[in-house]
Amino acid sequence: MAMEMKSGEGEPMMEINMTPLIDVMLVLLTLLIITLPIQTHAVKLDMPRPDQTKPPPIAPVIVNLGVDFDGTILWNGTPVDRATMDSYFLDASQADPQPEVHLNPNKLAKYDTVAKVLADAQRIGVKKIGFTGLEQYMQ
């Protein structure tokens, strides 16, 4: 495949002929394009129809849980200690369906207090908990 030619200075010039390599690559590319399956096939699925006999979903019970800047925990606006909060969490975790706990920590509340409230909720088994009042952090 190598071709020997004499250059003007008397040295042999060695070059690889690239034409066969390019031809092989073009053939492989053509075969790849031809053998790829067409991606426009649709899959027909028989999906179940919505059941119209079900009653509308019940609105969830919402518990507003606040953590004030001085570490006070508020359960629906009423100050509680951690033991009382844990008993409320236990009642909430055993309810069916579980109430949604909306945690609204004050902007100046200590991270440690908020983390302890979240850890207590997780340990006791409260599944539906989320943060609210995040607009106070946008200012």
LINMO-V453882 format. One record per residue. PHI is phi in radians with two decimals (none if undefined). OMEGA is omega as a letter, one per 40 degrees, with the letter a starting at -180 (none if undefined). Layout:
# LINMO-V453882
phi-><PHI;PHI>
omega-><OMEGA;OMEGA>
This chain:
# LINMO-V453882
phi-><none;-1.42;-2.15;-1.76;-2.31;-1.60;-1.54;-1.15;-1.75;1.58;-1.68;-1.27;-1.88;-1.93;-2.38;-1.59;-1.36;-1.48;-1.07;-1.12;-1.11;-1.15;-1.08;-1.11;-1.11;-1.17;-1.13;-1.10;-1.11;-1.11;-1.11;-1.12;-1.14;-1.22;-1.49;-1.17;-1.24;-1.28;-1.57;-1.73;-1.23;-1.75;-1.83;-1.50;-2.16;-1.61;-1.50;-1.20;-1.34;-1.13;-1.41;-1.44;-1.53;-1.24;-1.26;-1.09;-1.11;-1.40;-1.12;-1.25;-1.34;-1.98;-1.92;-1.62;-1.97;-2.03;-2.17;-1.44;-1.12;-1.64;1.66;-1.24;-1.73;-2.00;-1.81;0.91;1.52;-1.81;-1.13;-2.36;-1.59;-1.18;-1.16;-1.16;-1.07;-1.10;-1.19;-1.14;-1.09;-1.10;-1.10;-1.19;-1.26;-1.60;-1.28;-2.26;-1.36;-1.17;-1.25;-1.47;-1.75;-1.75;-1.54;-2.21;-1.35;-1.16;-1.05;-1.73;-1.17;-1.28;-1.05;-1.05;-1.15;-1.12;-1.12;-1.17;-1.10;-1.13;-1.15;-1.10;-1.08;-1.19;-1.10;-1.41;1.95;-1.33;-1.73;-1.77;-2.39;-2.68;-1.61;-2.28;1.29;-1.32;-1.14;-1.20;-1.55;-1.45;-1.50>
omega-><a;a;a;i;i;i;a;a;i;i;i;i;a;i;i;i;a;a;i;i;i;i;i;i;i;i;i;i;i;i;i;a;a;a;i;i;i;a;a;i;i;i;a;i;i;a;i;i;i;a;a;a;a;i;i;a;i;i;a;i;a;i;i;a;a;i;a;a;a;i;i;i;a;i;a;i;a;i;i;i;a;i;i;i;i;i;i;i;i;i;a;a;a;i;i;e;i;i;i;i;i;a;a;i;i;a;a;a;i;i;a;a;i;i;i;i;i;i;i;i;a;a;a;i;i;a;a;i;a;a;i;i;a;i;i;i;a;a;none>
